[in-house]
Amino acid sequence: MPVGRFGIWLTQVGRVLQTRYANWNSEFRLKRVVYENTGYFNVSSEVTTDYCLSFYGRNAQERKQTSMVRELFDVQGVKSVELQRYRVKIDKATVFSWEELSPAIEQVILRHQTA
């Protein structure tokens, strides 16, 4: 079904208004982008004030680990966690699929970022 210029314009305006409302309402947003073994979970609130924190195992940099990082390593299949200002990067074990891991990972992120 062709939507024409007006339909395209409405789609663009709708997205802008939706984003502005979410920002005004301080609504938490999470967007997942996954590749073969790496997933990026982009969030609308700060994850860390450091430039980048990398945890390549459960016992890596224990002093800098947050409770969210510890809980992410509790999800079976999570190999490494990297925190950036508005992004959580997860590397997974090859034998697991993102369909298995994403719900648990998103639940941990939501619990810690909206608390």
WOUR-V143206 format. One record per residue. N is the residue number from 1. RES is the residue in one small letter. D_FIRST is the distance of its C-alpha to the first C-alpha in whole Angstrom. Layout:
n=(N,N)
res=(RES,RES)
d_first=(D_FIRST,D_FIRST)
//
This chain:
n=(1,2,3,4,5,6,7,8,9,10,11,12,13,14,15,16,17,18,19,20,21,22,23,24,25,26,27,28,29,30,31,32,33,34,35,36,37,38,39,40,41,42,43,44,45,46,47,48,49,50,51,52,53,54,55,56,57,58,59,60,61,62,63,64,65,66,67,68,69,70,71,72,73,74,75,76,77,78,79,80,81,82,83,84,85,86,87,88,89,90,91,92,93,94,95,96,97,98,99,100,101,102,103,104,105,106,107,108,109,110,111,112,113,114,115)
res=(m,p,v,g,r,f,g,i,w,l,t,q,v,g,r,v,l,q,t,r,y,a,n,w,n,s,e,f,r,l,k,r,v,v,y,e,n,t,g,y,f,n,v,s,s,e,v,t,t,d,y,c,l,s,f,y,g,r,n,a,q,e,r,k,q,t,s,m,v,r,e,l,f,d,v,q,g,v,k,s,v,e,l,q,r,y,r,v,k,i,d,k,a,t,v,f,s,w,e,e,l,s,p,a,i,e,q,v,i,l,r,h,q,t,a)
d_first=(0,4,6,9,13,14,11,12,16,16,15,18,20,19,20,24,24,24,26,29,29,30,32,34,34,36,33,34,31,31,28,29,29,30,31,33,37,36,34,33,33,33,34,34,38,41,42,45,47,48,46,46,47,47,48,49,50,51,54,53,54,55,56,53,51,49,49,45,46,48,46,43,46,47,43,44,42,42,44,44,43,43,43,41,41,37,37,38,38,39,40,40,42,40,41,38,35,33,31,35,36,33,34,37,37,35,37,40,38,37,41,42,40,40,43)
//
